[in-house]
Amino acid sequence: MDLRKRLIAIHLWIGLLSGLVVMILGLTGCILVFVDEIKPLVYADRMHISSTSGEPLSMTVMVQKAQEIWGKDKPVSALEIDNDPMQTWHFRAYRENNTNVGNWYWHEKKFYESLFMNPYTGELVFHEQSEFEFFRVILYVHWSLLLKTELGQPVVGVVTLLYVISLLTGLYLWWPKNKKARRVRFWFKWKKNTGLKRRNYDLHNILGFYVMSLGLVIALTGMMWAFPMLDTGLQKVLNLSENSKKTKVAMVHPLPEKAESKGLDLIFKEIKKKYPTAKAYHFYFPAKQLSTVMVLASYDQTFKTVTNRYDVLSGQLLETSRFEDERIGERFSAMNYDIHTGNILGLPGKILAFLGSLISASLPLTGFLIWYNRKKGKST
């Protein structure tokens, strides 16, 4: 068997074995590329405030009100405050499930809920069971096929690797041998009498060629999460050219039981003053009642996020981590999400990522039809 026949067999069997998962990853990827634009439209009733009245309540009061709704068994884990004053405050409460019972993603957390609250009145707008929220389910279909991360991520990673091999073998098989072949390989030369089989064949080959570079970028960046050792190894290689930087470790101490945590209001005031153009401010409270809180000033491009650690009692800044202060390896890793979703190039990049995901999802289907039609033709 010559090389071409071997590659045809490899390309075929990869498509048959991994095609369904590739389609699922591609279609869910199309949704997730624009999830930040879709959510405010779909969830306007829980995310948007119709009117404001005076100044918003203090953060301390808002946290207390959220905690009263959940009770002591579900402490507030995080708070997201959009820089738009017409948006609700989004509280989260979640706790990891330390048992190994179950294989699905729902078994990873003991509970995960969200409260959307009006910051001007303190009223509850919507109570969400976040584990079953549509876009989170879509995310975990894309992330691990709804399996636990340790089970689903390797599967997604292997399928993504097979997709990369399929693209490369497809390029080799598609590549025109002469000038005459090139004339019909780079664009659709359809006529009125062009049959469906030919149209399907061209859709698979021509679209596959044009999507290859996008598909490789999307696939390789996705594999960085599926196989963490790739991300770690790449960081180490990229960091070889730089001296290591010392990380400042914040001192922590237990939070007094009756602490009023007025420092939260000072922290919120300072973070808004330091980062007035941030898209949102994210507060992450430790699972144990320690006096430090992690605060993120996030922007449209996630790698620009600034991470700060504060002392809750005093409001004192303990540590700041910025993208430009990291070594080249950490910077590249921080950019991985924005590269994967196309957000690194803004809206044009997202459109490219959407098209890349959509065409990638179509390739297994058009490829299957090519194989099926040929098999059917041989049997008749």
URJOLIN-V122355 format. One record per pair of residues at least 4 apart in sequence whose C-alpha atoms are under 6 Angstrom apart, sorted by the first residue. I is the first residue (numbers start at 1). J is the second residue. If there is no record, write none. Layout:
[[I;J] [I;J]]
//
This chain:
[[7;11] [11;166] [13;17] [14;18] [15;19] [15;364] [18;159] [19;364] [23;361] [25;29] [25;142] [26;357] [26;358] [26;360] [26;361] [28;142] [30;354] [30;357] [33;341] [35;39] [39;43] [40;44] [44;48] [46;125] [46;126] [47;87] [47;88] [48;86] [48;87] [48;88] [49;86] [49;87] [56;119] [56;120] [57;119] [57;120] [59;265] [67;71] [70;74] [76;93] [77;92] [77;93] [77;285] [78;91] [78;92] [78;283] [78;284] [78;285] [79;90] [79;91] [79;282] [79;283] [80;90] [80;281] [80;282] [81;89] [81;280] [81;281] [82;280] [83;279] [83;280] [88;116] [88;117] [88;118] [89;116] [89;117] [90;115] [90;116] [91;114] [91;115] [92;113] [92;114] [93;112] [93;113] [94;111] [94;112] [95;109] [95;110] [95;111] [96;109] [96;110] [97;108] [97;109] [97;110] [102;107] [103;147] [103;148] [104;146] [104;147] [104;148] [105;146] [105;147] [105;148] [112;130] [112;131] [113;128] [113;129] [113;130] [114;127] [114;128] [115;126] [115;127] [116;125] [116;126] [117;123] [117;124] [117;125] [118;122] [118;123] [139;143] [140;144] [140;146] [141;145] [141;146] [144;149] [144;152] [144;153] [145;152] [147;152] [148;152] [149;153] [153;157] [153;226] [154;226] [157;223] [157;226] [160;219] [166;170] [170;174] [171;175] [176;181] [176;182] [190;194] [200;366] [202;206] [203;207] [204;208] [204;363] [204;366] [211;215] [211;356] [214;356] [215;219] [215;356] [216;220] [218;340] [221;340] [223;227] [224;228] [224;230] [224;231] [229;233] [230;234] [235;239] [235;329] [238;329] [239;328] [239;329] [250;318] [253;290] [253;291] [254;290] [254;291] [255;289] [255;290] [255;291] [261;313] [263;312] [263;313] [263;314] [263;315] [264;312] [266;315] [267;315] [271;275] [272;276] [278;297] [278;298] [278;299] [279;298] [279;299] [280;298] [281;296] [281;297] [282;295] [282;296] [283;294] [283;295] [284;293] [284;294] [285;293] [291;311] [291;312] [292;310] [292;311] [292;312] [293;309] [293;310] [294;308] [294;309] [295;307] [295;308] [296;306] [296;307] [297;305] [297;306] [298;305] [299;305] [303;334] [303;335] [304;323] [306;321] [306;322] [307;320] [307;321] [308;319] [308;320] [309;318] [309;319] [310;316] [310;317] [310;318] [311;315] [311;316] [326;330] [326;331] [338;342] [338;343] [338;344] [339;344] [341;353] [342;349] [342;350] [342;353] [343;349] [343;350] [345;349] [352;356] [356;360] [363;367] [364;368] [368;372] [369;373] [372;376] [373;377]]
//
